[in-house]
Amino acid sequence: MNSMDGQEWYIQAFDEWYPIVYQHRDDKEAQYQVDFAISELNLKDNCRVLDLCCGYGRHIKYLNNKVFQVVGYDLSLYLLNKAKEFLSNKVFLVKGDVRNLPFPSECFDAVLNFFTSFGYFKEHKDNVQQIEQVSCVLKSGGRFLFDYFNPIQAKKIHDVKTEREFKTYIIKERRWYDKENKEIKKSICIYSKDRCFEKSYLESVKVYTFDELSEMFSRSQLQIKNVYGNYNKEKFTSDSPRLIIIGVKNE
Ligand SMILES: C[S@@+](CC[C@H](N)C(=O)[O-])C[C@H]1O[C@@H](n2cnc3c(N)ncnc32)[C@H](O)[C@@H]1O
């Protein structure tokens, strides 16, 4: 366990504060990323797509009318309910854990995993299981978009502190690389503008190198088709902001 009250951090973190802390991860960004996914994964109007860790559905909103069906899957009931407020009934929203996908095998043409929704588990086998589950629900030849931070950059984060304001809140963050556990840690403290404390929690995400990820992919029958460093389709380098891997399930 990884928090003061014994709950895993990813159960605590994705509640009503998430859209405030990550307000810059907005609909406009999501639209750009969905356009990237459509062209890169060749998504057509007959495709069934899983948005794995869909959050409050900012990608689904735009993707929904471009493909045959979108299923959104997430552990946070709060974020799924928020998604339900503006998504059409055509979209299926399912609550559950990435380690156990409740879908038949080989039922999706594509799986999307946007914005570092991987590496949340302390145990390596659990993170591996997430990739295995993706492969299991993909049709053969199905495509996988995996969007992660750049692990080379993540390992260089020594101690970065930031403070910003959003609406009536002040958000203080501190990020560092925990070498011993190979995790990127981020402590987040939220105050109201009158300096009243609201909430604090710690994010903790495993840092896997590209080679380690490649091995997980290949062990799960996923071939790496392309690797990008951002959503402008620039190639991945040590300085890239992101590591975006496009995988294809073996035929
Ligand atoms: C960084 S957010 C990304 C959300 C969304 N993809 C986006 O870009 O807005 C990570 C998401 O993963 C979900 N999540 C965390 N742990 C999970 C788990 N074990 N199983 C399923 N979803 C999980 C969270 O609830 C959250 O919505």
The ligand as a Tripos MOL2 file, in Angstrom:
@<TRIPOS>MOLECULE
LIG
   27    29     1     0     0
SMALL
NO_CHARGES

@<TRIPOS>ATOM
      1 C1         -3.8670   10.0510  -15.7430 C.3       1 LIG1
      2 S1         -5.5350    9.5650  -15.8120 S.3       1 LIG1
      3 C2         -5.8370    9.5630  -17.5370 C.3       1 LIG1
      4 C3         -7.3000    9.6430  -17.8950 C.3       1 LIG1
      5 C4         -7.6120    9.7710  -19.3850 C.3       1 LIG1
      6 N1         -6.9740    8.7310  -20.1700 N.3       1 LIG1
      7 C5         -7.2340   11.1290  -19.8800 C.2       1 LIG1
      8 O1         -6.2830   11.2510  -20.6510 O.co2     1 LIG1
      9 O2         -7.9110   12.0930  -19.4970 O.co2     1 LIG1
     10 C6         -5.4680    7.8730  -15.3730 C.3       1 LIG1
     11 C7         -6.8020    7.1740  -15.3120 C.3       1 LIG1
     12 O3         -6.5780    5.8050  -14.9740 O.3       1 LIG1
     13 C8         -7.6040    5.3620  -14.0860 C.3       1 LIG1
     14 N2         -7.0800    4.2370  -13.3160 N.ar      1 LIG1
     15 C9         -6.1490    4.2840  -12.3470 C.ar      1 LIG1
     16 N3         -5.8870    3.0580  -11.8700 N.ar      1 LIG1
     17 C10        -6.6790    2.2110  -12.5590 C.ar      1 LIG1
     18 C11        -6.8690    0.8020  -12.5250 C.ar      1 LIG1
     19 N4         -6.1730    0.0340  -11.6820 N.pl3     1 LIG1
     20 N5         -7.7670    0.2520  -13.3650 N.ar      1 LIG1
     21 C12        -8.4930    1.0350  -14.2250 C.ar      1 LIG1
     22 N6         -8.3450    2.3800  -14.3040 N.ar      1 LIG1
     23 C13        -7.4450    2.9600  -13.4860 C.ar      1 LIG1
     24 C14        -7.9070    6.5870  -13.2500 C.3       1 LIG1
     25 O4         -9.1430    6.5070  -12.5880 O.3       1 LIG1
     26 C15        -7.7780    7.7160  -14.2670 C.3       1 LIG1
     27 O5         -9.0080    8.0100  -14.8620 O.3       1 LIG1
@<TRIPOS>BOND
     1     1     2 1
     2     2     3 1
     3     2    10 1
     4     3     4 1
     5     4     5 1
     6     5     6 1
     7     5     7 1
     8     7     8 2
     9     7     9 1
    10    10    11 1
    11    11    12 1
    12    11    26 1
    13    12    13 1
    14    13    14 1
    15    13    24 1
    16    14    15 ar
    17    14    23 ar
    18    15    16 ar
    19    16    17 ar
    20    17    18 ar
    21    17    23 ar
    22    18    19 1
    23    18    20 ar
    24    20    21 ar
    25    21    22 ar
    26    22    23 ar
    27    24    25 1
    28    24    26 1
    29    26    27 1
@<TRIPOS>SUBSTRUCTURE
     1 LIG1         1 GROUP 0 **** ****
